[in-house]
């Protein structure tokens, strides 16, 4: 396994693999790897000749400095897990390498980032879109792999790739959960024991919404209220938002005609978590 630090070296290596006729897969990460990341890596390994994992805590997608400072970092541990999962190349650039002095370009989407995470974290999706565009340009993948846990992010990246006619496939894999249903997240390690116990309420509320839709509930307003009420049974939960919306546009729905997605965000102590679930009759 190679570790590449500079964009120029990574771009040259990717071009060499492309000229050799090899397919390239990319798993963008910010490190603090867990089973969710590893499932993406294994899929990437199975579908491509070369598996690249980027490891970069991107400062432009954090709207709070304290959140950036607290984000877990473990380069040695992440490198070991990546090697075991089959990564060929780790691209681990520095902040200065990705955003050198004088840098002034960003990528902005007009509609998808205007609600949910986009409202709660101003500038977040501009940072995501910008860094993903850079990673796609530097690593030159044929396929890039993302998890459904960050549902709005996956929609943003799909839209970005389509709108800019990028020559790659965006592959989105299902959320990986712990045994009690909590969505795996690098932030879970920041939860105190009681916060961790109560955080299960997010997936419980979403699973109940899925069951309600399968049982015939189509009123999105009622589903929204039921999810919200369930989350608020946890004393430590500080609710940020609940949405029942169109799975493509993320516009809130009044009635579910076909498919929908429920998105939620809440804080437990100082740790903010997000989750989602597809709602299908």
C-alpha atoms as an extended CHARMM CRD file, in Angstrom:
* protein
*
       281  EXT
         1         1  UNK       CA              0.0000000000        0.0000000000        0.0000000000  PROA      1               0.0000000000
         2         2  UNK       CA              1.2790000000        3.4350000000       -0.9500000000  PROA      2               0.0000000000
         3         3  UNK       CA              0.6240000000        6.7000000000        0.8460000000  PROA      3               0.0000000000
         4         4  UNK       CA              0.6510000000        9.7870000000       -1.3810000000  PROA      4               0.0000000000
         5         5  UNK       CA              0.6180000000       13.2700000000        0.0990000000  PROA      5               0.0000000000
         6         6  UNK       CA              0.7290000000       15.7520000000       -2.7710000000  PROA      6               0.0000000000
         7         7  UNK       CA             -2.0300000000       16.3260000000       -5.3250000000  PROA      7               0.0000000000
         8         8  UNK       CA              0.5120000000       16.3970000000       -8.1650000000  PROA      8               0.0000000000
         9         9  UNK       CA              1.9730000000       12.9860000000       -7.2520000000  PROA      9               0.0000000000
        10        10  UNK       CA             -1.4910000000       11.4870000000       -6.8250000000  PROA      10              0.0000000000
        11        11  UNK       CA             -2.6770000000       12.8440000000      -10.1420000000  PROA      11              0.0000000000
        12        12  UNK       CA              0.3780000000       11.4640000000      -11.9370000000  PROA      12              0.0000000000
        13        13  UNK       CA             -0.0510000000        8.0350000000      -10.3730000000  PROA      13              0.0000000000
        14        14  UNK       CA             -3.7570000000        7.9560000000      -11.2630000000  PROA      14              0.0000000000
        15        15  UNK       CA             -2.9630000000        8.8880000000      -14.8480000000  PROA      15              0.0000000000
        16        16  UNK       CA             -0.4110000000        6.0630000000      -15.0200000000  PROA      16              0.0000000000
        17        17  UNK       CA             -3.0550000000        3.5530000000      -13.9250000000  PROA      17              0.0000000000
        18        18  UNK       CA             -5.5730000000        4.9280000000      -16.4080000000  PROA      18              0.0000000000
        19        19  UNK       CA             -3.0790000000        4.7040000000      -19.2730000000  PROA      19              0.0000000000
        20        20  UNK       CA             -2.4600000000        1.0900000000      -18.2720000000  PROA      20              0.0000000000
        21        21  UNK       CA             -6.1720000000        0.4440000000      -18.7690000000  PROA      21              0.0000000000
        22        22  UNK       CA             -6.8920000000       -0.0950000000      -15.0730000000  PROA      22              0.0000000000
        23        23  UNK       CA            -10.1420000000        0.9570000000      -13.4380000000  PROA      23              0.0000000000
        24        24  UNK       CA             -9.8720000000        3.1950000000      -10.3720000000  PROA      24              0.0000000000
        25        25  UNK       CA            -12.2260000000        3.3360000000       -7.4080000000  PROA      25              0.0000000000
        26        26  UNK       CA            -12.1700000000        6.0820000000       -4.7810000000  PROA      26              0.0000000000
        27        27  UNK       CA            -13.5070000000        6.0750000000       -1.2310000000  PROA      27              0.0000000000
        28        28  UNK       CA            -13.3790000000        9.6540000000        0.1140000000  PROA      28              0.0000000000
        29        29  UNK       CA            -13.0180000000        9.7270000000        3.9220000000  PROA      29              0.0000000000
        30        30  UNK       CA            -12.0270000000       12.0470000000        6.7220000000  PROA      30              0.0000000000
        31        31  UNK       CA            -10.4910000000        9.1560000000        8.6280000000  PROA      31              0.0000000000
        32        32  UNK       CA            -11.6110000000        7.7390000000       11.9860000000  PROA      32              0.0000000000
        33        33  UNK       CA            -12.5740000000        4.6390000000       10.0170000000  PROA      33              0.0000000000
        34        34  UNK       CA            -15.3760000000        2.3340000000       11.1040000000  PROA      34              0.0000000000
        35        35  UNK       CA            -17.2500000000       -0.5750000000        9.5390000000  PROA      35              0.0000000000
        36        36  UNK       CA            -19.2620000000        1.8110000000        7.3590000000  PROA      36              0.0000000000
        37        37  UNK       CA            -16.0780000000        3.0250000000        5.6800000000  PROA      37              0.0000000000
        38        38  UNK       CA            -14.7070000000       -0.5080000000        5.4510000000  PROA      38              0.0000000000
        39        39  UNK       CA            -17.8370000000       -1.7290000000        3.6610000000  PROA      39              0.0000000000
        40        40  UNK       CA            -17.2610000000        0.9700000000        1.0400000000  PROA      40              0.0000000000
        41        41  UNK       CA            -13.6010000000       -0.0130000000        0.7020000000  PROA      41              0.0000000000
        42        42  UNK       CA            -14.4450000000       -3.6820000000        0.2550000000  PROA      42              0.0000000000
        43        43  UNK       CA            -16.9740000000       -2.8560000000       -2.4630000000  PROA      43              0.0000000000
        44        44  UNK       CA            -14.4440000000       -0.5690000000       -4.1180000000  PROA      44              0.0000000000
        45        45  UNK       CA            -11.8150000000       -3.3170000000       -3.9500000000  PROA      45              0.0000000000
        46        46  UNK       CA            -14.1870000000       -5.8340000000       -5.5390000000  PROA      46              0.0000000000
        47        47  UNK       CA            -15.2050000000       -3.6110000000       -8.4460000000  PROA      47              0.0000000000
        48        48  UNK       CA            -11.9440000000       -1.9310000000       -9.4610000000  PROA      48              0.0000000000
        49        49  UNK       CA             -8.3530000000       -2.7380000000      -10.3620000000  PROA      49              0.0000000000
        50        50  UNK       CA             -7.0420000000        0.0310000000       -8.1100000000  PROA      50              0.0000000000
        51        51  UNK       CA             -8.6190000000        1.0520000000       -4.7890000000  PROA      51              0.0000000000
        52        52  UNK       CA             -7.8220000000        4.5500000000       -3.5300000000  PROA      52              0.0000000000
        53        53  UNK       CA             -8.9150000000        5.9370000000       -0.1610000000  PROA      53              0.0000000000
        54        54  UNK       CA             -8.5550000000        9.6370000000        0.4850000000  PROA      54              0.0000000000
        55        55  UNK       CA             -7.9100000000       10.6300000000        4.0910000000  PROA      55              0.0000000000
        56        56  UNK       CA             -8.4200000000       14.3510000000        4.5780000000  PROA      56              0.0000000000
        57        57  UNK       CA            -10.2390000000       16.2320000000        7.3190000000  PROA      57              0.0000000000
        58        58  UNK       CA            -11.5990000000       18.9620000000        5.0790000000  PROA      58              0.0000000000
        59        59  UNK       CA            -11.7540000000       22.2620000000        6.9810000000  PROA      59              0.0000000000
        60        60  UNK       CA            -14.0140000000       23.9850000000        4.4510000000  PROA      60              0.0000000000
        61        61  UNK       CA            -16.9970000000       21.7570000000        5.2950000000  PROA      61              0.0000000000
        62        62  UNK       CA            -16.9460000000       22.6060000000        9.0150000000  PROA      62              0.0000000000
        63        63  UNK       CA            -18.9210000000       25.6570000000       10.0160000000  PROA      63              0.0000000000
        64        64  UNK       CA            -17.5990000000       25.6040000000       13.5900000000  PROA      64              0.0000000000
        65        65  UNK       CA            -13.9190000000       25.5920000000       14.5700000000  PROA      65              0.0000000000
        66        66  UNK       CA            -14.5820000000       23.5860000000       17.7370000000  PROA      66              0.0000000000
        67        67  UNK       CA            -16.2520000000       20.8430000000       15.6610000000  PROA      67              0.0000000000
        68        68  UNK       CA            -13.2150000000       20.7000000000       13.3710000000  PROA      68              0.0000000000
        69        69  UNK       CA            -10.8590000000       20.5770000000       16.3550000000  PROA      69              0.0000000000
        70        70  UNK       CA            -12.8080000000       17.7270000000       18.0040000000  PROA      70              0.0000000000
        71        71  UNK       CA            -13.0710000000       15.5480000000       14.9140000000  PROA      71              0.0000000000
        72        72  UNK       CA            -11.3190000000       12.2050000000       15.6420000000  PROA      72              0.0000000000
        73        73  UNK       CA             -7.9510000000       11.6760000000       13.9500000000  PROA      73              0.0000000000
        74        74  UNK       CA             -5.9250000000        8.4380000000       13.8740000000  PROA      74              0.0000000000
        75        75  UNK       CA             -3.7040000000        8.2070000000       10.8010000000  PROA      75              0.0000000000
        76        76  UNK       CA             -1.7820000000        5.1300000000       11.9620000000  PROA      76              0.0000000000
        77        77  UNK       CA             -4.9100000000        3.2130000000       12.9320000000  PROA      77              0.0000000000
        78        78  UNK       CA             -6.7390000000        4.2290000000        9.7590000000  PROA      78              0.0000000000
        79        79  UNK       CA             -3.7960000000        3.1620000000        7.6070000000  PROA      79              0.0000000000
        80        80  UNK       CA             -3.7840000000       -0.2820000000        9.1990000000  PROA      80              0.0000000000
        81        81  UNK       CA             -7.5080000000       -0.7780000000        8.6710000000  PROA      81              0.0000000000
        82        82  UNK       CA             -7.2700000000        0.4680000000        5.0890000000  PROA      82              0.0000000000
        83        83  UNK       CA             -4.4560000000       -1.9650000000        4.3140000000  PROA      83              0.0000000000
        84        84  UNK       CA             -6.4200000000       -4.8950000000        5.7630000000  PROA      84              0.0000000000
        85        85  UNK       CA             -9.5030000000       -3.9320000000        3.7260000000  PROA      85              0.0000000000
        86        86  UNK       CA             -7.5470000000       -3.9180000000        0.4730000000  PROA      86              0.0000000000
        87        87  UNK       CA             -6.6760000000       -0.2750000000       -0.2060000000  PROA      87              0.0000000000
        88        88  UNK       CA             -3.8510000000        0.1300000000       -2.7220000000  PROA      88              0.0000000000
        89        89  UNK       CA             -3.2710000000        3.8610000000       -2.2960000000  PROA      89              0.0000000000
        90        90  UNK       CA             -4.0180000000        6.2720000000        0.5310000000  PROA      90              0.0000000000
        91        91  UNK       CA             -4.1770000000        9.8730000000       -0.6050000000  PROA      91              0.0000000000
        92        92  UNK       CA             -3.4990000000       11.9090000000        2.5380000000  PROA      92              0.0000000000
        93        93  UNK       CA             -2.8680000000       15.5240000000        1.5430000000  PROA      93              0.0000000000
        94        94  UNK       CA             -2.2080000000       18.4320000000        3.8610000000  PROA      94              0.0000000000
        95        95  UNK       CA             -4.5530000000       21.3920000000        4.1570000000  PROA      95              0.0000000000
        96        96  UNK       CA             -1.8930000000       23.5520000000        2.5260000000  PROA      96              0.0000000000
        97        97  UNK       CA             -1.6160000000       21.0750000000       -0.3370000000  PROA      97              0.0000000000
        98        98  UNK       CA             -5.3500000000       21.1470000000       -1.0420000000  PROA      98              0.0000000000
        99        99  UNK       CA             -5.8790000000       24.8580000000       -0.3930000000  PROA      99              0.0000000000
       100       100  UNK       CA             -2.5770000000       26.6150000000       -1.1090000000  PROA      100             0.0000000000
       101       101  UNK       CA             -2.0150000000       30.2840000000       -0.4630000000  PROA      101             0.0000000000
       102       102  UNK       CA             -4.1520000000       32.3550000000       -2.8100000000  PROA      102             0.0000000000
       103       103  UNK       CA             -6.8050000000       29.6470000000       -3.2540000000  PROA      103             0.0000000000
       104       104  UNK       CA            -10.1780000000       31.2600000000       -4.0610000000  PROA      104             0.0000000000
       105       105  UNK       CA            -12.3490000000       28.8000000000       -6.0020000000  PROA      105             0.0000000000
       106       106  UNK       CA            -15.4040000000       26.9660000000       -4.6690000000  PROA      106             0.0000000000
       107       107  UNK       CA            -18.2170000000       24.8070000000       -6.0910000000  PROA      107             0.0000000000
       108       108  UNK       CA            -21.8020000000       25.6970000000       -5.1950000000  PROA      108             0.0000000000
       109       109  UNK       CA            -25.1120000000       23.9570000000       -5.8460000000  PROA      109             0.0000000000
       110       110  UNK       CA            -28.2150000000       26.1340000000       -5.9220000000  PROA      110             0.0000000000
       111       111  UNK       CA            -31.0390000000       24.0090000000       -4.4950000000  PROA      111             0.0000000000
       112       112  UNK       CA            -30.0960000000       20.7410000000       -2.7710000000  PROA      112             0.0000000000
       113       113  UNK       CA            -28.0450000000       22.4370000000       -0.0150000000  PROA      113             0.0000000000
       114       114  UNK       CA            -30.7390000000       24.9720000000        0.9150000000  PROA      114             0.0000000000
       115       115  UNK       CA            -32.4180000000       22.9080000000        3.6750000000  PROA      115             0.0000000000
       116       116  UNK       CA            -31.7140000000       20.3250000000        6.4060000000  PROA      116             0.0000000000
       117       117  UNK       CA            -27.9370000000       20.0720000000        6.8420000000  PROA      117             0.0000000000
       118       118  UNK       CA            -27.4600000000       23.0510000000        4.5800000000  PROA      118             0.0000000000
       119       119  UNK       CA            -29.5080000000       25.2340000000        6.9320000000  PROA      119             0.0000000000
       120       120  UNK       CA            -27.9740000000       23.8630000000       10.1230000000  PROA      120             0.0000000000
       121       121  UNK       CA            -24.4090000000       24.0050000000        8.8210000000  PROA      121             0.0000000000
       122       122  UNK       CA            -24.0220000000       27.0510000000        6.5670000000  PROA      122             0.0000000000
       123       123  UNK       CA            -21.3170000000       26.5400000000        3.9650000000  PROA      123             0.0000000000
       124       124  UNK       CA            -21.0480000000       22.8040000000        4.6680000000  PROA      124             0.0000000000
       125       125  UNK       CA            -22.1250000000       21.5970000000        1.2490000000  PROA      125             0.0000000000
       126       126  UNK       CA            -20.0530000000       24.1870000000       -0.5640000000  PROA      126             0.0000000000
       127       127  UNK       CA            -17.0780000000       22.6610000000        1.2350000000  PROA      127             0.0000000000
       128       128  UNK       CA            -18.2240000000       19.1260000000        0.3770000000  PROA      128             0.0000000000
       129       129  UNK       CA            -18.8210000000       19.9440000000       -3.2860000000  PROA      129             0.0000000000
       130       130  UNK       CA            -15.4970000000       21.7310000000       -3.5880000000  PROA      130             0.0000000000
       131       131  UNK       CA            -13.3780000000       19.0330000000       -1.9660000000  PROA      131             0.0000000000
       132       132  UNK       CA            -15.1420000000       16.2430000000       -3.8840000000  PROA      132             0.0000000000
       133       133  UNK       CA            -14.5500000000       18.0380000000       -7.1670000000  PROA      133             0.0000000000
       134       134  UNK       CA            -10.8680000000       18.3610000000       -6.2530000000  PROA      134             0.0000000000
       135       135  UNK       CA            -10.6100000000       14.7080000000       -5.2080000000  PROA      135             0.0000000000
       136       136  UNK       CA            -12.2660000000       13.5610000000       -8.4230000000  PROA      136             0.0000000000
       137       137  UNK       CA             -9.8720000000       15.7150000000      -10.4550000000  PROA      137             0.0000000000
       138       138  UNK       CA             -6.8010000000       14.5480000000       -8.5350000000  PROA      138             0.0000000000
       139       139  UNK       CA             -7.5840000000       10.8290000000       -8.1530000000  PROA      139             0.0000000000
       140       140  UNK       CA             -9.3010000000       10.3950000000      -11.5410000000  PROA      140             0.0000000000
       141       141  UNK       CA            -11.6480000000        7.5850000000      -10.3890000000  PROA      141             0.0000000000
       142       142  UNK       CA            -14.0430000000        5.6480000000      -12.5770000000  PROA      142             0.0000000000
       143       143  UNK       CA            -16.2230000000        5.0740000000       -9.4990000000  PROA      143             0.0000000000
       144       144  UNK       CA            -16.5460000000        6.8830000000       -6.1650000000  PROA      144             0.0000000000
       145       145  UNK       CA            -18.1970000000        5.3250000000       -3.1130000000  PROA      145             0.0000000000
       146       146  UNK       CA            -20.3690000000        7.0120000000       -0.4820000000  PROA      146             0.0000000000
       147       147  UNK       CA            -22.6190000000        5.8460000000        2.3450000000  PROA      147             0.0000000000
       148       148  UNK       CA            -26.3550000000        6.4950000000        2.5970000000  PROA      148             0.0000000000
       149       149  UNK       CA            -25.9250000000        7.6390000000        6.2030000000  PROA      149             0.0000000000
       150       150  UNK       CA            -24.9970000000       11.0670000000        4.8220000000  PROA      150             0.0000000000
       151       151  UNK       CA            -28.0440000000       11.0250000000        2.5640000000  PROA      151             0.0000000000
       152       152  UNK       CA            -28.1140000000       14.6950000000        1.5830000000  PROA      152             0.0000000000
       153       153  UNK       CA            -24.3930000000       14.5910000000        0.8640000000  PROA      153             0.0000000000
       154       154  UNK       CA            -24.8930000000       11.6290000000       -1.4670000000  PROA      154             0.0000000000
       155       155  UNK       CA            -27.5680000000       13.5620000000       -3.3590000000  PROA      155             0.0000000000
       156       156  UNK       CA            -25.2940000000       16.6050000000       -3.6060000000  PROA      156             0.0000000000
       157       157  UNK       CA            -22.4250000000       14.5270000000       -4.9830000000  PROA      157             0.0000000000
       158       158  UNK       CA            -24.6770000000       12.7480000000       -7.5080000000  PROA      158             0.0000000000
       159       159  UNK       CA            -26.0140000000       16.1010000000       -8.7080000000  PROA      159             0.0000000000
       160       160  UNK       CA            -22.5160000000       17.5510000000       -8.8690000000  PROA      160             0.0000000000
       161       161  UNK       CA            -21.2410000000       14.6830000000      -11.0080000000  PROA      161             0.0000000000
       162       162  UNK       CA            -24.2230000000       14.9030000000      -13.3680000000  PROA      162             0.0000000000
       163       163  UNK       CA            -24.2080000000       18.6880000000      -13.6950000000  PROA      163             0.0000000000
       164       164  UNK       CA            -20.4700000000       18.9180000000      -14.3850000000  PROA      164             0.0000000000
       165       165  UNK       CA            -20.4890000000       15.9140000000      -16.7650000000  PROA      165             0.0000000000
       166       166  UNK       CA            -17.8700000000       14.1590000000      -14.6720000000  PROA      166             0.0000000000
       167       167  UNK       CA            -16.6860000000       10.8720000000      -16.1240000000  PROA      167             0.0000000000
       168       168  UNK       CA            -17.3890000000        8.6810000000      -13.0930000000  PROA      168             0.0000000000
       169       169  UNK       CA            -20.0900000000        6.6240000000      -11.4080000000  PROA      169             0.0000000000
       170       170  UNK       CA            -21.2990000000        7.5740000000       -7.9220000000  PROA      170             0.0000000000
       171       171  UNK       CA            -22.0310000000        4.4210000000       -5.9090000000  PROA      171             0.0000000000
       172       172  UNK       CA            -24.1020000000        4.8280000000       -2.7280000000  PROA      172             0.0000000000
       173       173  UNK       CA            -24.2330000000        1.9120000000       -0.2780000000  PROA      173             0.0000000000
       174       174  UNK       CA            -26.7060000000        1.3380000000        2.5970000000  PROA      174             0.0000000000
       175       175  UNK       CA            -26.0900000000        2.7020000000        6.0700000000  PROA      175             0.0000000000
       176       176  UNK       CA            -24.1560000000        0.3300000000        8.3280000000  PROA      176             0.0000000000
       177       177  UNK       CA            -25.5630000000        0.1820000000       11.8550000000  PROA      177             0.0000000000
       178       178  UNK       CA            -24.4930000000       -1.0710000000       15.2360000000  PROA      178             0.0000000000
       179       179  UNK       CA            -26.3750000000       -3.9940000000       16.7860000000  PROA      179             0.0000000000
       180       180  UNK       CA            -28.8820000000       -1.6770000000       18.5010000000  PROA      180             0.0000000000
       181       181  UNK       CA            -29.6010000000        0.2750000000       15.2990000000  PROA      181             0.0000000000
       182       182  UNK       CA            -27.4470000000        3.3530000000       15.8240000000  PROA      182             0.0000000000
       183       183  UNK       CA            -25.9190000000        4.4550000000       12.5080000000  PROA      183             0.0000000000
       184       184  UNK       CA            -22.1640000000        4.0780000000       12.5250000000  PROA      184             0.0000000000
       185       185  UNK       CA            -20.4310000000        7.4480000000       12.6280000000  PROA      185             0.0000000000
       186       186  UNK       CA            -16.9540000000        8.6530000000       13.4610000000  PROA      186             0.0000000000
       187       187  UNK       CA            -18.6260000000       10.9520000000       16.0010000000  PROA      187             0.0000000000
       188       188  UNK       CA            -20.0990000000        8.0730000000       18.0190000000  PROA      188             0.0000000000
       189       189  UNK       CA            -16.8490000000        7.7370000000       19.9820000000  PROA      189             0.0000000000
       190       190  UNK       CA            -17.4710000000       11.2330000000       21.3910000000  PROA      190             0.0000000000
       191       191  UNK       CA            -20.7340000000       10.1580000000       23.0940000000  PROA      191             0.0000000000
       192       192  UNK       CA            -20.7750000000        9.5960000000       26.8450000000  PROA      192             0.0000000000
       193       193  UNK       CA            -22.3350000000        6.2580000000       27.9310000000  PROA      193             0.0000000000
       194       194  UNK       CA            -25.8090000000        7.6400000000       28.6950000000  PROA      194             0.0000000000
       195       195  UNK       CA            -25.7650000000        9.8050000000       25.5720000000  PROA      195             0.0000000000
       196       196  UNK       CA            -24.8490000000        6.7250000000       23.5560000000  PROA      196             0.0000000000
       197       197  UNK       CA            -27.7190000000        4.7600000000       25.0860000000  PROA      197             0.0000000000
       198       198  UNK       CA            -30.2770000000        7.4680000000       24.3610000000  PROA      198             0.0000000000
       199       199  UNK       CA            -28.9880000000        8.0890000000       20.8190000000  PROA      199             0.0000000000
       200       200  UNK       CA            -30.6810000000        4.8290000000       19.7770000000  PROA      200             0.0000000000
       201       201  UNK       CA            -33.9190000000        6.7990000000       19.6860000000  PROA      201             0.0000000000
       202       202  UNK       CA            -32.9860000000        8.2140000000       16.2500000000  PROA      202             0.0000000000
       203       203  UNK       CA            -33.0040000000        4.8660000000       14.4760000000  PROA      203             0.0000000000
       204       204  UNK       CA            -35.9760000000        3.6630000000       16.5430000000  PROA      204             0.0000000000
       205       205  UNK       CA            -38.0560000000        6.6280000000       15.3580000000  PROA      205             0.0000000000
       206       206  UNK       CA            -37.0190000000        6.0350000000       11.7430000000  PROA      206             0.0000000000
       207       207  UNK       CA            -37.7100000000        2.3030000000       11.8520000000  PROA      207             0.0000000000
       208       208  UNK       CA            -41.1740000000        3.0010000000       13.2670000000  PROA      208             0.0000000000
       209       209  UNK       CA            -41.8260000000        5.4420000000       10.4190000000  PROA      209             0.0000000000
       210       210  UNK       CA            -40.8490000000        2.7550000000        7.9130000000  PROA      210             0.0000000000
       211       211  UNK       CA            -43.2550000000        0.3310000000        9.5810000000  PROA      211             0.0000000000
       212       212  UNK       CA            -46.0390000000        2.9340000000        9.5520000000  PROA      212             0.0000000000
       213       213  UNK       CA            -45.6070000000        3.5210000000        5.8180000000  PROA      213             0.0000000000
       214       214  UNK       CA            -45.6100000000       -0.1970000000        5.0990000000  PROA      214             0.0000000000
       215       215  UNK       CA            -48.8350000000       -0.4120000000        7.1150000000  PROA      215             0.0000000000
       216       216  UNK       CA            -50.4890000000        2.2040000000        4.9220000000  PROA      216             0.0000000000
       217       217  UNK       CA            -49.6600000000        5.6110000000        6.4130000000  PROA      217             0.0000000000
       218       218  UNK       CA            -49.2210000000        8.1600000000        3.6200000000  PROA      218             0.0000000000
       219       219  UNK       CA            -49.6600000000       11.4340000000        5.5250000000  PROA      219             0.0000000000
       220       220  UNK       CA            -46.1750000000       12.9310000000        5.6930000000  PROA      220             0.0000000000
       221       221  UNK       CA            -47.2510000000       15.4830000000        8.2940000000  PROA      221             0.0000000000
       222       222  UNK       CA            -48.3480000000       12.7280000000       10.6620000000  PROA      222             0.0000000000
       223       223  UNK       CA            -45.1570000000       10.8020000000       10.0640000000  PROA      223             0.0000000000
       224       224  UNK       CA            -43.1020000000       13.9270000000       10.7420000000  PROA      224             0.0000000000
       225       225  UNK       CA            -44.9210000000       14.4850000000       14.0380000000  PROA      225             0.0000000000
       226       226  UNK       CA            -44.5420000000       10.8530000000       15.0930000000  PROA      226             0.0000000000
       227       227  UNK       CA            -40.7770000000       10.8580000000       14.4220000000  PROA      227             0.0000000000
       228       228  UNK       CA            -40.3730000000       14.1060000000       16.3050000000  PROA      228             0.0000000000
       229       229  UNK       CA            -42.4080000000       12.8700000000       19.2780000000  PROA      229             0.0000000000
       230       230  UNK       CA            -40.4170000000        9.6310000000       19.4800000000  PROA      230             0.0000000000
       231       231  UNK       CA            -37.0540000000       11.4150000000       19.4600000000  PROA      231             0.0000000000
       232       232  UNK       CA            -38.1740000000       13.8150000000       22.1530000000  PROA      232             0.0000000000
       233       233  UNK       CA            -38.8480000000       10.9090000000       24.5290000000  PROA      233             0.0000000000
       234       234  UNK       CA            -35.0700000000       10.8400000000       25.0560000000  PROA      234             0.0000000000
       235       235  UNK       CA            -34.3320000000       13.4760000000       27.7150000000  PROA      235             0.0000000000
       236       236  UNK       CA            -30.8510000000       14.2440000000       26.3860000000  PROA      236             0.0000000000
       237       237  UNK       CA            -31.9180000000       14.6390000000       22.7520000000  PROA      237             0.0000000000
       238       238  UNK       CA            -31.8320000000       18.2070000000       21.4590000000  PROA      238             0.0000000000
       239       239  UNK       CA            -33.6840000000       18.0100000000       18.1660000000  PROA      239             0.0000000000
       240       240  UNK       CA            -32.3480000000       19.9750000000       15.2190000000  PROA      240             0.0000000000
       241       241  UNK       CA            -34.7070000000       18.9170000000       12.4350000000  PROA      241             0.0000000000
       242       242  UNK       CA            -37.0080000000       16.2080000000       11.1380000000  PROA      242             0.0000000000
       243       243  UNK       CA            -37.9590000000       16.0170000000        7.4880000000  PROA      243             0.0000000000
       244       244  UNK       CA            -40.1250000000       13.7150000000        5.4080000000  PROA      244             0.0000000000
       245       245  UNK       CA            -39.2220000000       14.6020000000        1.8740000000  PROA      245             0.0000000000
       246       246  UNK       CA            -38.7840000000       13.6730000000       -1.7640000000  PROA      246             0.0000000000
       247       247  UNK       CA            -35.7810000000       11.3270000000       -2.0530000000  PROA      247             0.0000000000
       248       248  UNK       CA            -34.4140000000       13.1400000000       -5.1120000000  PROA      248             0.0000000000
       249       249  UNK       CA            -35.0090000000       16.8340000000       -4.4030000000  PROA      249             0.0000000000
       250       250  UNK       CA            -35.2850000000       16.6790000000       -0.5810000000  PROA      250             0.0000000000
       251       251  UNK       CA            -38.3080000000       18.9970000000       -0.7720000000  PROA      251             0.0000000000
       252       252  UNK       CA            -40.7280000000       18.3190000000        2.1420000000  PROA      252             0.0000000000
       253       253  UNK       CA            -43.8070000000       16.2900000000        1.2660000000  PROA      253             0.0000000000
       254       254  UNK       CA            -47.4010000000       16.5080000000        2.4550000000  PROA      254             0.0000000000
       255       255  UNK       CA            -48.3570000000       13.0810000000        1.1480000000  PROA      255             0.0000000000
       256       256  UNK       CA            -46.2850000000       10.0530000000        0.1570000000  PROA      256             0.0000000000
       257       257  UNK       CA            -47.3100000000        8.9760000000       -3.3330000000  PROA      257             0.0000000000
       258       258  UNK       CA            -44.3770000000        6.6930000000       -4.1050000000  PROA      258             0.0000000000
       259       259  UNK       CA            -41.1450000000        6.8340000000       -2.1130000000  PROA      259             0.0000000000
       260       260  UNK       CA            -39.8850000000        9.2820000000        0.4810000000  PROA      260             0.0000000000
       261       261  UNK       CA            -36.9230000000        9.7060000000        2.7830000000  PROA      261             0.0000000000
       262       262  UNK       CA            -37.0360000000       10.7070000000        6.4350000000  PROA      262             0.0000000000
       263       263  UNK       CA            -34.0330000000       12.7260000000        7.6250000000  PROA      263             0.0000000000
       264       264  UNK       CA            -33.2350000000       13.6280000000       11.2210000000  PROA      264             0.0000000000
       265       265  UNK       CA            -30.5600000000       15.4420000000       13.1880000000  PROA      265             0.0000000000
       266       266  UNK       CA            -30.1910000000       15.8070000000       16.9420000000  PROA      266             0.0000000000
       267       267  UNK       CA            -27.5060000000       16.5130000000       19.5080000000  PROA      267             0.0000000000
       268       268  UNK       CA            -26.7160000000       14.4250000000       22.5580000000  PROA      268             0.0000000000
       269       269  UNK       CA            -24.5160000000       16.4680000000       24.8060000000  PROA      269             0.0000000000
       270       270  UNK       CA            -21.9410000000       18.1250000000       22.5640000000  PROA      270             0.0000000000
       271       271  UNK       CA            -22.1970000000       15.4810000000       19.8260000000  PROA      271             0.0000000000
       272       272  UNK       CA            -24.4650000000       16.0400000000       16.8580000000  PROA      272             0.0000000000
       273       273  UNK       CA            -25.7530000000       13.0000000000       14.9630000000  PROA      273             0.0000000000
       274       274  UNK       CA            -27.6840000000       12.5820000000       11.7330000000  PROA      274             0.0000000000
       275       275  UNK       CA            -29.6290000000        9.6290000000       10.3470000000  PROA      275             0.0000000000
       276       276  UNK       CA            -32.1720000000        8.8150000000        7.6470000000  PROA      276             0.0000000000
       277       277  UNK       CA            -34.3630000000        6.0630000000        6.3060000000  PROA      277             0.0000000000
       278       278  UNK       CA            -36.1110000000        5.4430000000        2.9990000000  PROA      278             0.0000000000
       279       279  UNK       CA            -39.8850000000        5.1670000000        3.3480000000  PROA      279             0.0000000000
       280       280  UNK       CA            -41.4070000000        2.7810000000        0.8270000000  PROA      280             0.0000000000
       281       281  UNK       CA            -44.9720000000        1.4410000000        0.7210000000  PROA      281             0.0000000000
